[in-house]
Amino acid sequence: MKILFHSLFVLLMCGAFTTSSALDFGQQLRDKLKEQLPEKVRGVAEALGETSQADEIAIGRQIAGNLLGAAPLVNDAGLQQYVNRVGRWVANQSERPDLPWHFGVIESSDVNAFAAPGGYVFVTRGLYALLQNEAELAGVLAHEVGHVIRKHHLKILQKSRLLDIGSQALAKQVSNNDKVQKLIGSGAEITARSLDQNAEFEADRVAVVLTARAGYDAFGLPSVLQQIGHYAADDSNVTLLFKTHPHPDARLQKLDVAMGDRFDTVKGLTLAKRLYRVKP
Amino acid sequence: MKNIGIGLLLLGLFAAPAIAAKAKVVAASTESGSALKADDIKVEPFRDAKTVGSLSSGDKVEILSKDGGWLNVKSSKGSGWVRMLSIRKAGSGKATDNAGGLLALASGRAGTGKVVATTGIRGLSEEELKTAQFNAEQLTLAESYSVSSAQAQQFAAQGKLKARTMDYLQEGAK
């Protein structure tokens, strides 16, 4: 039983992110659990619906600390200060400028970027090395800022914690839990397959707008996506990653539709000369 | 138990990255690409500029330069400016795997006693993430680089960046 729930948790986490259908499902599950849970647990489950900003930051801080345990910061104070300036300027354009935003570049040859609740954003050295100008950095950071302000990871956590409580309560209380188990099972499957994709598309849409609001060339993020899209395609090391994620080409197509011609006349700065060059 | 939870959480975050791909090192030369969809070739990088040709889906192009959301291309259908999102870039030259082990060595991570290169070019192994320990020192260091809103504003002004208003995009809005 425990193992089952752990693997469901993993599936959920792998799927990460939320969509409208995920929300619907979450609500369905919540209702279902409410029906079956004892009074005391029901209160906890309801309380999980909202997380205070202090809790959000505490959760993010824990995740960030663990991430840094796996991959420390690139030992270059100038670089770290630079990404914080760019990132903070971009985050200032969002509806959550008052979060204690932190940005960093971590030691990893992977091409990747991460966000944790409460305003923690990290890009890998591998991704940073691909950047051609400051607008591209702004675009990448803005995508992560998008995850934070739309609380994509936090929503996943809330859901998984709900599942945890459900498992304990059900193990103790209910012998006939087939219904709930079924619901969770199919729900996790949906999450693992496609929920992350819509959150990624949403973060992309947020990113181009925040980048443009900050005065940069809005096409910074699309440029990076174009670059990583091609080289990733034939790489067996990303087969699994791409299986659960939208391919950069798909993201570019979605952006194309969403952006339309709205950005054709919005000119911004790329600031190629100001991009901080990290030592190899 | 708590550790397992955190490990799984990290695993999840990594399995679902915002931008995920593997680094490839490409010899720098002229970039090529192909049209993702049919689109006009314009004489200038503007929507209202004169159309000098039109690309069909799959047409090969040579990318000469970039201006905002526009690419200056050369193709058998003509030369001029095409909307960037209508073009899929192709790799120029032969892409070679980025040697993760070498990079890790160069960055000092190989000295941590952790296995860094067993999975080829992976920079962060699943195992590393699973066993990741909270690093308070690194976290404090990371937080020390934080800048204030005012500092960011000053930095923006130095680069002549001007904030402007713009609504968020809808999913399928044209």
Interface residues (C-beta under 8 A of the other chain):
Chain A: H6 F9 V10 L12 M13 C14 G15 A16 F17 R61 Q62 I63 A64 G65 N66 L67 L68 G69 A70 A71 P72 L73 V74 N75 A77 Q80 Q81 N84 R85 V86 R88 W89 N92 Q93 P97 P100 W101 H102 F103 G104 E107 S108 S109 D110 V111 N112 A113 F114 A115 A116 T124 R125 G126 L127 A129 L130 E134 V140 H143 E144 H147 H153 I156 L157 D196 E200 F201 E202 A203 R205 V206 V208 V209 A212 R213 A214 G215 Y216 D217 A218 F219 P222 S223 V224 L225 Q226 Q227 I228 G229 H230 Y231 A232 D234 D235 N237 V238 L240 L241 F242 T244 H245 P248 D249 L252 Q253 K254 L255 D256 V257 A258 M259 G260 D261 R262 F263 D264 T265 V266 K267 G268 L269 L271 R274 P280
Chain B: I4 G5 I6 G7 L8 L9 L10 L11 G12 L13 F14 A15 A16 P17 A18 I19 A20 A21 K22 A23 K24 V26 L36 F46 R47 K66 G68 G69 R83 M84 L85 S86 I87 R88 K89 A90 G91 A95 D97 N98 G100 L103 A104 A106 S107 G108 R109 T119 G120 I121 R122 G123 L124 E128 L129 A132 Q133 F134 N135 A136 Q138 L139 L141 A142 E143 Y145 S146 V147 S148 S149 Q151 A152 Q153 F155 A156 G159 K160 L161 K162 A163 R164 T165 M166 D167 Y168 L169 Q170 E171 G172 A173 K174
